[in-house]
Amino acid sequence: MRSIDVLIVGGGPAGATAALNLGPLRPVVIVERNASPSPRIGESLPAAARRLFRDMGLLEQFLAEGHAPCYGQRSIWGDPQPQERDAVRDPDGHGWHLDRTRFEQWLREAAISRGAEILAPATVTHIERKLDGWHIAIAHGSEVVELRAAMVIDAAGRGAPIARRLGAQTRIDDRLICGWLYGRDEQTGGRGLTYVEATEEGWWYTAPMPHHRRVLAFHTDADLPAARIARDRDALLVHAASARELGSLLDSAGFVAEAESGFTSAHSATLDPCAGDGFIAAGDAAIAFDPLSSQGLLNALYTGLAAAEATDSYLRGDSDALPRYRETVAVITDTYRQHLALWYGMEQRWPDATFWKRRHEKPAAVTENP
Ligand SMILES: Cc1cc2nc3c(=O)[nH]c(=O)nc-3n(C[C@H](O)[C@H](O)[C@H](O)COP(=O)(O)OP(=O)(O)OC[C@H]3O[C@@H](n4cnc5c(N)ncnc54)[C@H](O)[C@@H]3O)c2cc1C
């Protein structure tokens, strides 16, 4: 059995960020179930990410990747008249519409170049806490790899499979789901704006992507009749065409839908505790955001970096490192919940619609641990 300092489960944005910051300091292995990043929704990266890339010594490399700039947002939210907010007054400048697959691959490569090892495709089949650390069995192709690690980072996304296996509980705040599809966008860069439109049953989102493509997504609650729209590609297209401004925006962009579409949960969730003796959760595993916030990737980068720093301090014997990390995540969670209530509170046009009523009332959280 080989000994390492840190095992990271999940090689997405949070796991790769934790690994690239720990790699120069300690032996670290990432276990990732997919051989390489696959296309997935979530391409808007806020401008504040610039500061994190600078702190991690990655800003020049990130800019050289040439992701499309995002200059602001146009929305119909709380008012039938469209509002535009641009990046001119943002001290960090513009954000980005990412080529998400390439972004994730780039982060993984940064982790490897800084000394992290990655096993992919691979999954943890057994994990047990013993006196000398975690004993872990990993299925990697036809092999079983056995490792002993002092610390485990769960960066496996919303499911937080490792932390939950160790007894942590997920608090789910709502039942938001998202149906999405991609298409061609003939208007170069779509003026670099993200577009959001509220409707009685939920809200729409569309954004231009690199290579003349565009994402179109609809959000509602899983138990509402409109969930049928989110699950059905053709229904998505019909309803998008009838939304107040969205339909004409798609027309003017020359939007032609591709065959690929998808459906995913998009609820807000938090893990309790998000760090304990010998384990720590980062990214969506620790706190998952409503896509309305566009905060998920930023949070994955931020908590990936914070989890790496907390892990290094903890392994040096700093007993306050994990409580400090829990406090950091608690502050992020409180601020996020306040902002989310504020954003949804701004839309009061359908006071009797269940989707909006739920968001104007105090959420009834559900705690889950299988
Ligand atoms: C509909 C929707 C739209 C979104 N849009 C945006 C957006 O525009 N901007 C934004 O910033 N955020 C957005 N997000 C959120 C963003 O995608 C996430 O916050 C971000 O992906 C979190 O990164 P992560 O590394 O924590 O988790 P993930 O990206 O989920 O990565 C987890 C990794 O772990 C791997 N994994 C999972 N289970 C295991 C296992 N058992 N063993 C090994 N590996 C495992 C997965 O393959 C994956 O590579 C959106 C989310 C949704 C649902």
The ligand as an SDF file (V2000), in Angstrom:
LIG
                    3D

 53 58  0  0  0  0  0  0  0  0999 V2000
  -27.9120   24.1440  -14.8630 C   0  0  0  0  0  0  0  0  0  0  0  0
  -26.6430   24.6750  -14.2860 C   0  0  0  0  0  0  0  0  0  0  0  0
  -26.0340   25.7890  -14.8390 C   0  0  0  0  0  0  0  0  0  0  0  0
  -24.8720   26.2990  -14.2740 C   0  0  0  0  0  0  0  0  0  0  0  0
  -24.3180   27.4110  -14.8350 N   0  0  0  0  0  0  0  0  0  0  0  0
  -23.2310   27.9460  -14.2470 C   0  0  0  0  0  0  0  0  0  0  0  0
  -22.6300   29.1180  -14.7830 C   0  0  0  0  0  0  0  0  0  0  0  0
  -23.0510   29.6460  -15.8210 O   0  0  0  0  0  0  0  0  0  0  0  0
  -21.5600   29.6520  -14.1380 N   0  0  0  0  0  0  0  0  0  0  0  0
  -21.0640   29.0740  -13.0000 C   0  0  0  0  0  0  0  0  0  0  0  0
  -20.1090   29.6000  -12.4220 O   0  0  0  0  0  0  0  0  0  0  0  0
  -21.5820   27.9460  -12.5050 N   0  0  0  0  0  0  0  0  0  0  0  0
  -22.6380   27.3660  -13.0970 C   0  0  0  0  0  0  0  0  0  0  0  0
  -23.1500   26.2130  -12.6120 N   0  0  0  0  0  0  0  0  0  0  0  0
  -22.5040   25.5770  -11.4500 C   0  0  0  0  0  0  0  0  0  0  0  0
  -21.1570   24.9240  -11.8180 C   0  0  0  0  0  0  0  0  0  0  0  0
  -21.3020   24.0780  -12.9410 O   0  0  0  0  0  0  0  0  0  0  0  0
  -20.6660   24.1350  -10.6060 C   0  0  0  0  0  0  0  0  0  0  0  0
  -20.7120   24.9670   -9.4740 O   0  0  0  0  0  0  0  0  0  0  0  0
  -19.2470   23.6200  -10.8020 C   0  0  0  0  0  0  0  0  0  0  0  0
  -19.2160   22.6580  -11.8250 O   0  0  0  0  0  0  0  0  0  0  0  0
  -18.7410   22.9980   -9.4940 C   0  0  0  0  0  0  0  0  0  0  0  0
  -17.4800   22.4290   -9.6980 O   0  0  0  0  0  0  0  0  0  0  0  0
  -17.0440   21.1720   -8.7950 P   0  0  0  0  0  0  0  0  0  0  0  0
  -15.6590   20.8370   -9.2040 O   0  0  0  0  0  0  0  0  0  0  0  0
  -17.3300   21.4390   -7.3810 O   0  0  0  0  0  0  0  0  0  0  0  0
  -18.0370   20.0090   -9.1870 O   0  0  0  0  0  0  0  0  0  0  0  0
  -18.2530   19.2900  -10.6210 P   0  0  0  0  0  0  0  0  0  0  0  0
  -18.0410   20.2670  -11.7190 O   0  0  0  0  0  0  0  0  0  0  0  0
  -19.5490   18.6170  -10.4920 O   0  0  0  0  0  0  0  0  0  0  0  0
  -17.0610   18.2500  -10.6650 O   0  0  0  0  0  0  0  0  0  0  0  0
  -17.1050   17.0580   -9.9410 C   0  0  0  0  0  0  0  0  0  0  0  0
  -16.1350   16.0730  -10.5770 C   0  0  0  0  0  0  0  0  0  0  0  0
  -16.1330   14.8810   -9.7770 O   0  0  0  0  0  0  0  0  0  0  0  0
  -16.2690   13.7370  -10.6080 C   0  0  0  0  0  0  0  0  0  0  0  0
  -16.9510   12.7240   -9.7820 N   0  0  0  0  0  0  0  0  0  0  0  0
  -18.2270   12.7320   -9.3480 C   0  0  0  0  0  0  0  0  0  0  0  0
  -18.4660   11.6510   -8.5770 N   0  0  0  0  0  0  0  0  0  0  0  0
  -17.2900   10.9680   -8.5250 C   0  0  0  0  0  0  0  0  0  0  0  0
  -16.8980    9.7620   -7.8710 C   0  0  0  0  0  0  0  0  0  0  0  0
  -17.7550    9.0670   -7.1110 N   0  0  0  0  0  0  0  0  0  0  0  0
  -15.6160    9.3390   -8.0350 N   0  0  0  0  0  0  0  0  0  0  0  0
  -14.7360   10.0420   -8.8070 C   0  0  0  0  0  0  0  0  0  0  0  0
  -15.0680   11.2000   -9.4420 N   0  0  0  0  0  0  0  0  0  0  0  0
  -16.3290   11.6460   -9.2920 C   0  0  0  0  0  0  0  0  0  0  0  0
  -17.0920   14.2250  -11.7930 C   0  0  0  0  0  0  0  0  0  0  0  0
  -16.8570   13.4230  -12.9380 O   0  0  0  0  0  0  0  0  0  0  0  0
  -16.5580   15.6530  -11.9810 C   0  0  0  0  0  0  0  0  0  0  0  0
  -15.4280   15.6780  -12.8240 O   0  0  0  0  0  0  0  0  0  0  0  0
  -24.3070   25.6790  -13.1460 C   0  0  0  0  0  0  0  0  0  0  0  0
  -24.8970   24.5380  -12.6040 C   0  0  0  0  0  0  0  0  0  0  0  0
  -26.0610   24.0470  -13.1680 C   0  0  0  0  0  0  0  0  0  0  0  0
  -26.7040   22.8330  -12.5400 C   0  0  0  0  0  0  0  0  0  0  0  0
  1  2  1  0
  2  3  1  0
  2 52  2  0
  3  4  2  0
  4  5  1  0
  4 50  1  0
  5  6  2  0
  6  7  1  0
  6 13  1  0
  7  8  2  0
  7  9  1  0
  9 10  1  0
 10 11  2  0
 10 12  1  0
 12 13  2  0
 13 14  1  0
 14 15  1  0
 14 50  1  0
 15 16  1  0
 16 17  1  0
 16 18  1  0
 18 19  1  0
 18 20  1  0
 20 21  1  0
 20 22  1  0
 22 23  1  0
 23 24  1  0
 24 25  2  0
 24 26  1  0
 24 27  1  0
 27 28  1  0
 28 29  2  0
 28 30  1  0
 28 31  1  0
 31 32  1  0
 32 33  1  0
 33 34  1  0
 33 48  1  0
 34 35  1  0
 35 36  1  0
 35 46  1  0
 36 37  1  0
 36 45  1  0
 37 38  2  0
 38 39  1  0
 39 40  1  0
 39 45  2  0
 40 41  1  0
 40 42  2  0
 42 43  1  0
 43 44  2  0
 44 45  1  0
 46 47  1  0
 46 48  1  0
 48 49  1  0
 50 51  2  0
 51 52  1  0
 52 53  1  0
M  END
$$$$
